[in-house]
Amino acid sequence: MLYDFFQWNTLFFHSSEILLVVYLMGSLSYGICYNSSSTLSHPSLLNSISSFSNFSFLSLFLFFVIKDFNLYEGVSSFNAIGSGFFPIVIKALLFLTVSFLLVLSRKTLNKQNILKYEYDLLIVFSILGLSLLVDCNDFLILYLAIELQSLSFYVLATFHRNSEYNAEAGVKYFVLGSLSSGLLLFGFSLVYISCGSFYFENIAKLSGYESSLTLSGFGFILVAILFKLGAFPFHQWLCDVYEGSLITITAFFAAVPKVVLFALLIRMSFTVFFECYEYSETLLHASGLASVCFASVAALYQKRLKRLLAYSAISHAGFILLAIGCNSIDSVKSTMIYLSIYIVMTLTVFSIIFLSSAQSKTPKFLINWASFASRNLCIAATFTCLLFSMAGIPPLAGFYSKLCVFGSLISHDKIIIAACIAVFSSIACFYYIRLIRVIFFTEGMNLFWLGHCASANELFISSSSLFLVFFLCRSDLIVNLSTLLGFTLL
């Protein structure tokens, strides 16, 4: 009887993956049967599938929010596909991010005439891989989940086949992604030779012997994850993929996979290879510091908006890596706070860009935003507030997230690293302020007009702006939840 309870318990926890698989099978069958229909083909087919996609992801998020966490106390946290409080929170954040992104980008996708139902199916395939990646407690399942989402990402990067820049971005992404997958497999093989198991529980018990093979394997695994995150010096693909992909795909790459990949990095550092923390601390701090320094300087020379956002993403990834490298409860709290605020800021930035793409013309260059304040002062002021938050100007939410990282570094006696990122964060403020100067004080030609827009985008921009401005007033929920996540891991 107890065994049956645990079986149903585990099955209930993984109901999200089961629902996604059922949805994919039904949508594929529906699309194959009706994609040539004169009445149900594009765009009706796309709208019917995408509308259900939005509903399904929002329902899955609500499902994780309202369910009782105590239900999972009896389920082992070390199965081939595990369960626990940490995966629940990460999956809830994942589904919430995807739900918002699909709703906000739908009108832009229709304006760009990318009316193919395969778009939503590829999105769902990638989300299925990311969801499995959150739960996995076995290297084989981890690799299959990464490859499932990676293959979907490669196709999404080249989704606009008529663009040569899109094809170039996809090829670069595929080549370097294959290289990172090879490094990941090589790291798994070294760990297996050293520990004799693929299960995280067994590896966590044996990694304390400080075998050279285990350390080497862990190093290759970290390098592969840093490749996926686009951290320095493995960032070469990120700017080209951001620039060449569709704006909706760029927004997806910038927000959604970061949630799961940073959660995977936390689990690798805090649970599986915790005894190798000195090794991971050195590598993560070196990559994080180099990411912040390099991105802050390289972004000064960018004239294209997507490339500016790409280097900004590299800098933010560096801050999160510095927090994770401290290996403590305080660093988990800092990481989750920074990650949550980063997702809100990223979605808001791309939501404003979606609105500016209402006439099927996306502003590619910074100069395209010239005199924008004289045309739409409300959105310009909101965009300015958002840029100040991304730069870390007090008292906005972006300042609080960076302050948490500073606190983690100082509490672990990393004074030199904290001083370096303080200097380069000040340098990074310049390229955010330069865009603000263009918006308010620069005259230019080939401008665009941003008038009435979708109500969903307007509502999200206003809500997220209030969150970023008044975060310090009521930050208890995120801070307490992040601290609780730290206690569940250590």
C-alpha positions as CSV (number, residue, x, y, z in Angstrom):
1,M,0.0,0.0,0.0
2,L,2.8,2.4,0.9
3,Y,4.6,1.5,-2.4
4,D,1.5,2.3,-4.4
5,F,1.2,5.7,-2.6
6,F,4.7,6.6,-3.5
7,Q,4.2,5.5,-7.1
8,W,1.1,7.7,-7.5
9,N,2.8,10.4,-5.6
10,T,5.7,10.5,-8.0
11,L,3.4,10.2,-11.0
12,F,1.4,13.2,-9.7
13,F,4.6,15.3,-9.3
14,H,5.6,14.6,-12.9
15,S,2.1,15.2,-14.3
16,S,3.3,18.4,-16.0
17,E,5.7,16.4,-18.2
18,I,2.9,13.9,-18.9
19,L,0.5,16.7,-19.9
20,L,3.1,18.3,-22.2
21,V,3.7,14.9,-23.9
22,V,0.0,14.4,-24.4
23,Y,-0.4,18.0,-25.7
24,L,2.5,17.5,-28.2
25,M,1.1,14.2,-29.5
26,G,-2.4,15.8,-29.9
27,S,-1.0,18.9,-31.5
28,L,1.2,17.0,-33.9
29,S,-1.7,14.8,-35.0
30,Y,-4.0,17.8,-35.4
31,G,-1.4,19.8,-37.4
32,I,-0.5,16.9,-39.7
33,C,-4.2,16.3,-40.5
34,Y,-5.3,19.9,-41.0
35,N,-2.3,21.8,-42.2
36,S,-3.4,21.6,-45.8
37,S,-7.1,22.3,-45.0
38,S,-8.5,25.4,-46.8
39,T,-10.4,26.5,-43.8
40,L,-8.2,25.4,-40.9
41,S,-4.7,26.1,-42.2
42,H,-2.6,29.1,-41.4
43,P,-3.3,31.3,-39.6
44,S,-6.3,29.6,-38.1
45,L,-4.2,26.5,-37.3
46,L,-1.5,28.5,-35.6
47,N,-4.0,30.5,-33.6
48,S,-5.9,27.3,-32.4
49,I,-2.7,25.6,-31.3
50,S,-1.0,28.7,-29.8
51,S,-4.1,29.7,-27.9
52,F,-4.1,26.3,-26.2
53,S,-0.4,26.6,-25.6
54,N,-0.9,29.8,-23.6
55,F,-3.7,28.2,-21.6
56,S,-1.7,25.1,-20.9
57,F,1.4,26.8,-19.6
58,L,-0.6,29.2,-17.4
59,S,-2.6,26.2,-16.1
60,L,0.6,24.3,-15.3
61,F,1.9,27.4,-13.4
62,L,-1.2,27.7,-11.3
63,F,-1.1,23.9,-10.7
64,F,2.4,24.3,-9.1
65,V,1.4,27.3,-7.1
66,I,-1.7,25.9,-5.4
67,K,-0.7,22.3,-4.8
68,D,0.4,21.2,-1.4
69,F,4.2,21.0,-1.0
70,N,3.9,18.6,1.9
71,L,2.7,15.9,-0.6
72,Y,6.3,15.4,-1.7
73,E,7.9,14.8,1.7
74,G,7.8,11.0,1.2
75,V,9.2,11.0,-2.3
76,S,13.0,10.4,-2.6
77,S,14.9,13.3,-3.9
78,F,17.3,11.0,-5.7
79,N,15.6,9.0,-8.4
80,A,16.3,9.0,-12.1
81,I,13.8,11.8,-12.2
82,G,13.6,13.3,-8.8
83,S,11.2,15.6,-6.9
84,G,11.3,18.1,-4.1
85,F,10.7,21.7,-3.1
86,F,13.5,23.2,-5.2
87,P,12.4,21.7,-8.5
88,I,8.8,22.8,-7.8
89,V,9.8,26.5,-7.4
90,I,12.0,26.4,-10.5
91,K,9.3,24.7,-12.7
92,A,6.7,27.2,-11.5
93,L,9.1,30.1,-12.4
94,L,9.7,28.4,-15.8
95,F,6.1,28.0,-16.7
96,L,5.2,31.5,-15.5
97,T,8.0,33.0,-17.7
98,V,6.9,31.0,-20.8
99,S,3.2,31.9,-20.2
100,F,4.0,35.6,-20.2
101,L,6.4,35.4,-23.1
102,L,3.9,33.6,-25.4
103,V,1.2,36.0,-24.6
104,L,3.4,39.1,-25.0
105,S,5.0,38.0,-28.3
106,R,1.9,36.6,-30.1
107,K,0.9,39.8,-31.8
108,T,4.5,40.5,-33.0
109,L,4.7,37.0,-34.4
110,N,1.6,37.5,-36.4
111,K,2.8,40.9,-37.7
112,Q,6.0,39.2,-38.9
113,N,4.0,36.7,-41.0
114,I,5.7,33.8,-39.3
115,L,2.4,31.8,-39.5
116,K,3.6,28.3,-38.9
117,Y,2.1,26.0,-36.3
118,E,5.5,24.4,-35.8
119,Y,6.7,27.4,-33.9
120,D,4.6,26.6,-30.9
121,L,5.4,22.9,-31.1
122,L,9.1,23.6,-31.0
123,I,8.6,25.9,-28.0
124,V,6.7,23.2,-26.2
125,F,9.4,20.6,-27.1
126,S,12.1,22.9,-25.6
127,I,10.0,23.5,-22.5
128,L,9.6,19.7,-22.1
129,G,13.3,19.3,-22.2
130,L,13.8,22.1,-19.7
131,S,11.2,20.7,-17.4
132,L,12.9,17.3,-17.4
133,L,16.2,19.0,-16.8
134,V,14.9,20.5,-13.6
135,D,13.9,17.1,-12.2
136,C,16.7,14.9,-13.4
137,N,18.9,13.1,-10.9
138,D,20.8,11.0,-13.4
139,F,23.4,12.0,-16.0
140,L,21.7,10.0,-18.7
141,I,18.3,11.7,-18.2
142,L,20.2,15.1,-17.9
143,Y,21.9,14.6,-21.3
144,L,18.7,13.5,-23.0
145,A,16.8,16.6,-21.6
146,I,19.6,19.0,-22.7
147,E,19.7,17.5,-26.2
148,L,15.9,17.7,-26.5
149,Q,15.8,21.4,-25.7
150,S,19.0,22.1,-27.6
151,L,17.7,20.6,-30.9
152,S,14.5,22.7,-30.5
153,F,16.7,25.8,-30.0
154,Y,18.7,25.1,-33.1
155,V,15.6,24.9,-35.2
156,L,14.1,28.0,-33.6
157,A,17.3,30.0,-34.3
158,T,16.9,29.3,-38.0
159,F,13.1,29.5,-38.1
160,H,13.0,32.5,-40.5
161,R,14.6,30.6,-43.4
162,N,14.5,33.5,-45.9
163,S,17.1,35.4,-43.9
164,E,20.8,34.7,-44.4
165,Y,21.5,36.2,-41.0
166,N,19.1,33.8,-39.4
167,A,20.8,30.9,-41.1
168,E,24.2,32.1,-40.0
169,A,23.0,32.4,-36.4
170,G,21.6,28.9,-36.5
171,V,24.8,27.3,-37.9
172,K,26.9,29.0,-35.3
173,Y,24.6,28.0,-32.5
174,F,24.5,24.4,-33.8
175,V,28.3,24.1,-34.1
176,L,29.2,25.5,-30.7
177,G,26.2,23.8,-29.1
178,S,27.5,20.5,-30.4
179,L,30.9,21.3,-29.0
180,S,29.4,22.0,-25.6
181,S,27.4,18.7,-25.7
182,G,30.6,16.8,-26.5
183,L,32.3,18.4,-23.5
184,L,29.3,17.5,-21.3
185,L,29.5,13.8,-22.4
186,F,33.2,13.7,-21.8
187,G,32.7,15.1,-18.3
188,F,30.0,12.5,-17.6
189,S,32.3,9.7,-18.8
190,L,35.2,10.9,-16.5
191,V,32.8,11.1,-13.5
192,Y,31.5,7.6,-14.3
193,I,35.0,6.1,-14.5
194,S,35.8,7.7,-11.2
195,C,32.6,7.0,-9.3
196,G,31.1,4.1,-11.2
197,S,27.6,5.5,-11.3
198,F,25.5,8.0,-13.1
199,Y,23.2,8.7,-10.2
200,F,23.6,12.0,-8.4
201,E,23.2,10.4,-4.9
202,N,26.1,8.0,-5.4
203,I,28.3,10.7,-6.9
204,A,27.6,13.1,-4.1
205,K,28.8,10.4,-1.6
206,L,31.9,9.6,-3.6
207,S,33.0,13.0,-4.8
208,G,34.6,13.8,-1.5
209,Y,37.6,11.6,-2.2
210,E,38.9,14.4,-4.5
211,S,39.8,12.0,-7.4
212,S,41.5,13.8,-10.2
213,L,39.1,12.2,-12.7
214,T,36.1,13.5,-10.7
215,L,37.6,17.0,-10.6
216,S,38.3,16.9,-14.3
217,G,34.9,15.6,-15.1
218,F,33.3,18.3,-13.0
219,G,35.4,20.9,-14.7
220,F,34.2,19.7,-18.2
221,I,30.6,19.7,-17.0
222,L,30.9,23.3,-15.7
223,V,32.5,24.4,-18.9
224,A,29.6,22.9,-20.9
225,I,27.0,24.7,-18.7
226,L,28.9,27.9,-19.1
227,F,28.8,27.4,-22.9
228,K,25.0,27.1,-22.6
229,L,24.8,30.2,-20.5
230,G,27.0,32.2,-22.8
231,A,29.4,33.3,-20.1
232,F,32.9,34.5,-20.8
233,P,35.0,33.1,-22.5
234,F,32.3,30.9,-24.0
235,H,30.1,33.7,-25.2
236,Q,31.1,33.9,-28.9
237,W,27.9,32.5,-30.2
238,L,25.5,34.5,-28.0
239,C,25.8,37.9,-29.8
240,D,25.4,36.4,-33.3
241,V,22.5,34.3,-32.3
242,Y,20.7,37.2,-30.6
243,E,21.3,39.4,-33.6
244,G,20.3,36.9,-36.3
245,S,17.3,35.3,-34.7
246,L,13.7,36.7,-34.8
247,I,13.0,39.1,-32.0
248,T,10.5,36.7,-30.4
249,I,13.1,33.9,-30.5
250,T,15.7,36.3,-29.0
251,A,13.4,37.1,-26.1
252,F,12.9,33.3,-25.5
253,F,16.6,32.6,-25.5
254,A,17.3,35.6,-23.2
255,A,14.8,34.6,-20.5
256,V,13.5,31.0,-20.5
257,P,16.6,28.7,-20.5
258,K,18.5,30.9,-18.0
259,V,16.0,29.8,-15.2
260,V,16.7,26.1,-15.6
261,L,20.5,26.3,-16.5
262,F,21.3,28.4,-13.4
263,A,19.2,26.0,-11.3
264,L,21.2,23.1,-12.8
265,L,24.4,24.8,-12.0
266,I,23.2,25.4,-8.4
267,R,22.4,21.7,-8.0
268,M,25.8,20.6,-9.5
269,S,27.7,22.9,-7.1
270,F,25.6,22.5,-4.0
271,T,24.5,18.9,-3.9
272,V,26.3,16.6,-6.4
273,F,29.8,18.0,-6.3
274,F,29.6,19.9,-3.0
275,E,33.0,18.5,-1.8
276,C,34.7,20.1,-4.8
277,Y,33.4,23.6,-3.8
278,E,36.9,25.1,-3.8
279,Y,37.4,24.0,-7.4
280,S,34.0,25.3,-8.6
281,E,34.4,28.5,-6.6
282,T,37.6,29.4,-8.5
283,L,36.1,28.6,-11.9
284,L,32.8,30.3,-11.4
285,H,34.3,33.4,-9.9
286,A,36.9,33.7,-12.7
287,S,34.2,33.3,-15.4
288,G,31.8,35.6,-13.6
289,L,34.3,38.3,-13.1
290,A,35.6,38.1,-16.6
291,S,32.0,38.2,-17.9
292,V,31.2,41.4,-16.0
293,C,34.4,43.1,-17.1
294,F,34.4,42.0,-20.7
295,A,30.7,42.7,-21.3
296,S,30.8,46.1,-19.6
297,V,33.6,47.3,-21.9
298,A,32.5,45.6,-25.2
299,A,28.9,47.0,-24.9
300,L,30.3,50.5,-25.1
301,Y,31.0,50.1,-28.8
302,Q,27.6,48.5,-29.8
303,K,25.3,50.4,-32.0
304,R,22.7,47.6,-32.5
305,L,20.0,47.1,-29.9
306,K,20.1,43.3,-29.9
307,R,23.9,43.2,-29.5
308,L,23.6,45.6,-26.6
309,L,21.1,43.3,-24.9
310,A,23.4,40.3,-25.6
311,Y,26.3,41.9,-23.8
312,S,24.0,43.0,-21.0
313,A,22.9,39.4,-20.7
314,I,26.5,38.3,-20.4
315,S,27.1,40.8,-17.7
316,H,24.1,39.7,-15.7
317,A,25.1,36.1,-16.1
318,G,28.5,37.0,-14.6
319,F,26.8,38.5,-11.5
320,I,24.8,35.3,-11.0
321,L,27.9,33.2,-11.4
322,L,29.7,35.2,-8.8
323,A,26.8,34.6,-6.4
324,I,26.7,30.9,-7.1
325,G,30.4,30.6,-6.6
326,C,30.2,31.5,-2.9
327,N,28.5,28.2,-2.1
328,S,26.4,29.2,0.9
329,I,22.7,29.8,1.8
330,D,23.3,33.5,1.3
331,S,24.6,32.9,-2.2
332,V,21.5,30.8,-3.1
333,K,19.3,33.6,-1.8
334,S,21.2,36.2,-3.9
335,T,21.1,34.0,-7.0
336,M,17.3,33.5,-6.8
337,I,16.6,37.2,-6.1
338,Y,18.9,38.3,-9.0
339,L,17.4,35.7,-11.3
340,S,13.8,36.7,-10.5
341,I,14.5,40.4,-11.0
342,Y,16.5,39.7,-14.2
343,I,13.6,37.7,-15.7
344,V,11.1,40.6,-15.0
345,M,13.5,43.2,-16.5
346,T,14.2,41.1,-19.6
347,L,10.5,40.4,-20.3
348,T,9.7,44.1,-19.8
349,V,12.5,45.2,-22.2
350,F,11.4,42.8,-24.9
351,S,7.7,43.7,-24.3
352,I,8.5,47.3,-25.1
353,I,10.4,46.1,-28.2
354,F,7.4,44.1,-29.2
355,L,5.3,47.2,-29.0
356,S,7.7,49.1,-31.2
357,S,7.4,46.3,-33.7
358,A,3.7,46.8,-34.2
359,Q,4.2,48.0,-37.8
360,S,6.3,44.9,-38.7
361,K,9.5,47.0,-38.4
362,T,11.7,46.4,-35.4
363,P,14.1,49.2,-34.4
364,K,17.5,47.5,-34.9
365,F,19.8,50.4,-34.1
366,L,20.0,52.6,-31.1
367,I,19.6,55.7,-33.2
368,N,16.1,54.4,-34.2
369,W,15.0,55.4,-30.7
370,A,16.0,59.1,-31.2
371,S,13.4,61.6,-30.0
372,F,11.2,58.7,-28.8
373,A,10.2,60.7,-25.7
374,S,8.5,63.4,-27.9
375,R,6.4,60.7,-29.5
376,N,5.4,58.6,-26.5
377,L,6.5,60.1,-23.2
378,C,4.8,57.4,-21.0
379,I,6.6,54.4,-22.6
380,A,9.8,56.4,-22.8
381,A,9.7,57.2,-19.1
382,T,9.0,53.5,-18.4
383,F,11.8,52.4,-20.6
384,T,14.2,54.8,-18.8
385,C,13.2,53.5,-15.4
386,L,13.8,50.0,-16.7
387,L,17.3,50.9,-18.0
388,F,18.2,52.5,-14.7
389,S,17.1,49.3,-12.9
390,M,19.3,47.2,-15.3
391,A,22.2,49.5,-14.6
392,G,21.8,49.1,-10.8
393,I,20.7,52.6,-9.9
394,P,19.2,52.8,-6.4
395,P,16.5,52.4,-5.2
396,L,15.2,50.2,-8.0
397,A,15.0,46.4,-7.9
398,G,18.1,46.0,-10.1
399,F,20.2,47.8,-7.4
400,Y,18.9,45.5,-4.7
401,S,19.8,42.4,-6.7
402,K,23.4,43.6,-7.3
403,L,23.6,44.6,-3.7
404,C,22.8,41.0,-2.6
405,V,25.7,39.8,-4.8
406,F,28.0,42.3,-3.3
407,G,26.9,41.2,0.2
408,S,27.6,37.5,-0.6
409,L,31.1,38.4,-2.0
410,I,32.0,40.6,1.0
411,S,30.8,38.0,3.5
412,H,33.1,35.5,1.9
413,D,36.1,37.9,2.0
414,K,36.1,38.4,-1.8
415,I,36.9,42.1,-1.4
416,I,39.0,42.4,-4.6
417,I,36.3,40.8,-6.8
418,A,33.6,43.0,-5.2
419,A,35.7,46.1,-5.9
420,C,36.3,45.1,-9.5
421,I,32.7,44.5,-10.3
422,A,31.8,47.8,-8.6
423,V,34.1,49.6,-11.0
424,F,32.9,47.8,-14.1
425,S,29.3,48.2,-13.1
426,S,29.9,51.9,-13.0
427,I,31.3,51.7,-16.5
428,A,28.3,49.6,-17.6
429,C,26.0,52.4,-16.6
430,F,27.3,54.4,-19.5
431,Y,25.8,52.4,-22.3
432,Y,22.4,52.3,-20.5
433,I,22.5,56.1,-20.0
434,R,23.6,56.5,-23.6
435,L,20.4,54.9,-24.8
436,I,18.4,57.2,-22.4
437,R,20.2,60.2,-24.0
438,V,19.2,59.0,-27.4
439,I,15.6,58.6,-26.3
440,F,15.3,62.1,-24.8
441,F,17.9,64.3,-26.3
442,T,18.8,63.1,-29.8
443,E,17.2,64.2,-33.1
444,G,17.1,61.6,-35.9
445,M,15.4,60.4,-39.0
446,N,13.7,57.0,-39.8
447,L,11.8,57.1,-36.5
448,F,8.9,55.0,-35.5
449,W,5.7,55.8,-33.8
450,L,4.4,53.8,-30.9
451,G,0.7,54.4,-30.5
452,H,-2.0,52.1,-29.2
453,C,-0.9,48.6,-28.4
454,A,-2.1,45.3,-27.1
455,S,-3.7,45.5,-23.7
456,A,-1.8,42.5,-22.4
457,N,1.5,44.2,-23.2
458,E,0.4,47.4,-21.6
459,L,-0.7,45.6,-18.5
460,F,2.5,43.7,-18.1
461,I,4.7,46.7,-18.7
462,S,2.8,48.8,-16.1
463,S,2.8,45.9,-13.5
464,S,6.5,45.1,-14.0
465,S,7.5,48.8,-13.8
466,L,5.7,49.1,-10.4
467,F,7.4,45.9,-9.3
468,L,10.9,47.3,-10.2
469,V,10.2,50.7,-8.6
470,F,8.6,49.5,-5.4
471,F,10.4,46.3,-4.9
472,L,12.3,47.5,-1.8
473,C,9.0,48.3,-0.1
474,R,7.8,44.7,-0.1
475,S,10.6,42.3,-0.9
476,D,9.8,39.9,1.9
477,L,8.2,37.2,-0.2
478,I,11.1,36.7,-2.7
479,V,13.7,37.1,0.0
480,N,12.1,34.5,2.3
481,L,11.4,32.1,-0.5
482,S,15.0,32.4,-1.7
483,T,16.4,31.8,1.8
484,L,14.1,28.7,2.1
485,L,15.5,27.3,-1.2
486,G,19.0,27.7,0.2
487,F,18.1,25.7,3.3
488,T,16.5,22.9,1.2
489,L,19.8,22.5,-0.7
490,L,22.4,22.6,2.1
